[in-house]
Amino acid sequence: MIGFLTRLQIVTGDWDAAEQCLVADIEESRQAGDMLRLSSASVLLGELCVTREQYNLAEPYLRTSFDASEGAGLISANMSRTTLLVPVLVRTGQFEEAQLLLDRCLDVLGQAEDWGGMVGRVAFARGHVLGAQGKLSDAEAAFDEALAVARRYGLPWDEADVFHARARMHLTRGDGGDRRQALRLLDETVAIYQRLGAKKHLEFAVADKIRAQGVDAVDFQTSIDAVAAGVQREHTDLRPHAAPDGTVTILFSDIEGSTQMTERLGDQRWLQVLREHNRIVREQIAVHGGYEVKSQGDGFMLAFQSARRALHCAVAIQRAFTAHNQQHADGAAACAHRAARRRSHQGSRRLLR
């Protein structure tokens, strides 16, 4: 069976390591003919692909899990797999099959058994189908039911999924959707992921929130310099999109001349400097309620719900580096931290002025 460590890796954001473990589990279970293990590993990898918005990759894994649990006669497990597969089929345009699988779930629920939290997951799948059919009020009612069930049974991950799916439904509507409502729902999503410590899940929710603010042209998976260049190139003005419940301020920070510094210090010493630099930045992010949207090496893209918090965080980072430099005589480390202070300040100023 799938180990606790793999599940912990997914929650804490070590997705690459989790994926490697799951791929290995799938291969080993196939060779051993262990259908239960194959189903468990496949569904978890499928869920991971869904979280990454890789729906075409998620589909075969979820189908493998569905077929394995179907062959083993595991009705409860198969219901769970079906409710995961239906939204993926909707997102990949396979509406007829999505409806057939949903109808099958509804038939099972109609047999008067107590399915507990599964009722909410079926309602969640129904919301996707109804939303794709343009029946928005019915979709909202289905999502309301899913949310109520998630809260009744204490399922915060299901609760976050409902908020996130509803927000995306509003943002992808042909008429432009209700941006204010989407932002409120994304705030709820972000709050849950932050409470759960789900760093990577949080990254996708915050990225959706930033896009809802109007920064659609930015690729949030690029480097920090590319993101900043994209914002400047598009002359994006965030002020018209500011709202009491939806303000997002972006702060960038990285180390100037990091390539030359690596060559000068050597890999081992550079990694020591990098770890210390990133530790200090992350400490201040936590203190000031920021969200780490993306980090790559020494670079950070941070999001805050107000400009005040972003500026206070930038100042606190500067002061933390100053205090560190006073306590450590290592010139190389001090140089790296001074460079980071300059880039943090410039990044926040560019976007806020």
LINTANOR-V800805 format. One line per field, one symbol per residue. psi: psi as a letter, one per 40 degrees, with the letter a starting at -180 (. if undefined). burial: # if it has 9 or more other ideal C-beta (glycine too) atoms within 8 Angstrom, else .. A space follows every 50 residues. Layout:
# LINTANOR-V800805
psi = ???
burial = ???
This chain:
# LINTANOR-V800805
psi = ihiddddddddeegdddddddddddddddddefgdddddddddddddddd defgdddddddddddddddddefgdddddddddddddddddeegdddddd dddddddddeefihebedddddddddddddddeegddddddddddddddd ddefgddddddddddddddddeideeagdddddddddddddddddefgdd ddddddddddddeefdehheeiiddddddddddefhhedeehideehhhh hihahifddddddddidddddddddddddddddddddefihgdhihbeii hiiieiddddddddddddddddddddehehdddddddddddddddddddd ee.
burial = .#...##.#####.#..##.###.##.##.....################ #...#..##.######.###.#.#..##############.#..#..##. ##.###.##.....#.################...#..##.##.###### #.#.##.##############.#...#.############.###.#.### ###############..#.#...#.###.##......#.......##### #####..#..##..#...##..##.###.######..#.#####...### ####..#.######.###.###.##......##############.##.# ##.
